[in-house]
Amino acid sequence: MAHDIEIIEKTPAEYNYKKRNADRAMRGQLMMFALMIFMTLISFTAVQAGFSPLFVIPVILLLAAVQVGLQLYYFMHMKEEGHGLPAMFMYTGVLIAFLTVLTFVTIVWW
């Protein structure tokens, strides 16, 4: 009973289709990884170049936010089907966190 395994063979067209999709996904992930390494190098360069902290801190925070978004989208597979509800919860949490920080910063500085 446990040895009754059904083997499903793929047609060459199905195999080529899956291979093309896998190659495309791998290429996209490698490009995003290279982009994230580049953004990290920009951050290190901005710090090492001796720019003003008033310039460096916002740049680093902006690049970090972009990297978090890209990592969620590409490496956590949020772009694939079936991830709509978890994505909505994460994006809603990010929005609430941003609004909370904005509110406290406004209260403190105003």
C-alpha positions, 0 to 999 in steps of 0.5 A, a space after each residue: 500500500 505504501 509502495 503504490 506511488 504514482 509517477 507523473 511524467 511531464 511532457 517536454 513542453 511542461 518541462 520547458 515551461 517550468 524551467 523557463 519560469 524557474 530561470 526567470 525567478 532565479 534571474 530576478 532574485 539574483 538581480 535583486 540581491 545585487 541591487 541590495 548589495 549595491 544599496 549597502 555599498 552606497 550606505 557604507 560609502 556615504 558613512 566613510 566619505 565623511 558626509 554630514 550626519 544630517 545627510 547620511 542618516 536619512 539616506 541610510 534609513 531610506 535605503 533600509 526601507 527600500 531593502 525591506 520592501 524588496 526583501 518582502 516582495 522578492 525573497 519572502 515571495 509576496 509577489 506570488 499568488 495566495 499571499 494576499 492576506 499575509 501581505 495585507 496584514 504586513 503592509 497594514 502593520 507597517 502603515 500603523 507603525 509609520 503613523 504611530 512614529 509620525 504621531 509621536 515625532 509630531 507631538 515631541 517636536 511641536 
